[in-house]
Amino acid sequence: MNAIVKISGQQFDVKLGQELNVYRLEGNAGDKVDFSDVMLIDNNGKVTLGAPTVKNAKVTATILSHFQGEKVAVFKKKRRKGYQKWNNHRQQYSKVKIEAIA
């Protein structure tokens, strides 16, 4: 059973038992979260397509942990103006495990 779900502004193709990294979610490790923005459900060849979402469908997941991604360097420059700006960024992520698709 597969589903396409919108989580934190991104779309993911998820399966039961799958672990994936998403942008940081509210809650602590061990909390259960429900995602109701389900756009497609594939149940062994029987496809249900939403317009834009499937009604009464939800995906339940458990937050496993929170972590930071790798450091990304951001460099801005305007030529011939003497302007240079360095900045760094580390994105916050949550690791979730898909428990149920209903």
N, C-alpha and C positions, 0 to 999 in steps of 0.2 A: 504494500500500500504506500503510495507516494502522495505528496501534496506540495503545491507551490504556495508559500506563505510570505507575507510581508512582515518583516521584523526590523524595527528601528530604521525604517526607510529603505531597506534593502530587501530584495526578493531572493528566497532560498528554495531549492528543491530538496525536501526533507523526506526521510524514511524513518520508520520505527526503530528506536535504539541508536540512531545516529547522533554523534556529538559534533557540534559546530561552534565556531567563534563568531559572535555578533557584537555590534556596538554595545557598550555598557548598558545594562538593564537595572532598573530599580529593584532592590531586594538584596537579601544576603544569600550566601551559599547554602544550598539545601531547600530554598523556597521554590514553590511551584508557581509557574506563570502560564497564563493562557493567551494564545494569539488568535484573534477572531478574524483577521484579515486573510482568509484563505481564498485564493483565486482559482485553484484547480485541485480536484481530488481524483486520483487514478486508483481504482480498487480492482486490481487484477484484470485490466482491460476495459472496465466500465468507467468511463471518464465523465465527471461532472464539472462543467465549466461555469464559473460565476460571471455576472455582468454587473459590477466589477468583482463582487465577492460572492462566494457560495453562502446561501442563507443557512443559519443554524449549524454551521461548521466551525470547529475550533481545533487547535493543536495545543496540547498540553506538554510543557517541558519543565525540567528541573534545572536550576542554576547550580552548576558544579563549582565554579570559582570565578574570580575576577582577576584580571591581569592587565599589564601594559604591553602594547606592541613595541616593535623596534623603533628606534629614534630615526626621524626623518629630518634631514637638513633642508631648510628653506633659505634660498639666497636670492635677493632682489638687487638689481643694478640698473641704473639709467646711464647710458654711455654719454661721455663728455660732460656730465653734470657733477661728478664727484660724489654721487650717491651710491652707497653700498649698504646693504642691511642683511645681517645674518640672523636667522631664527631657527629654533629647533622645536620639534613637536613629537609627542608620544601619545598615540591614541589609546583610550581605555576600552578594553574588551571584556566580555563575559563569555564563559564557556558553558553551553547548555546541552542537555541530553533530551532528545525527543522521547516522550513517554507514551503519548496516545494521539491518534488522529481520529476525530469523530465528526 
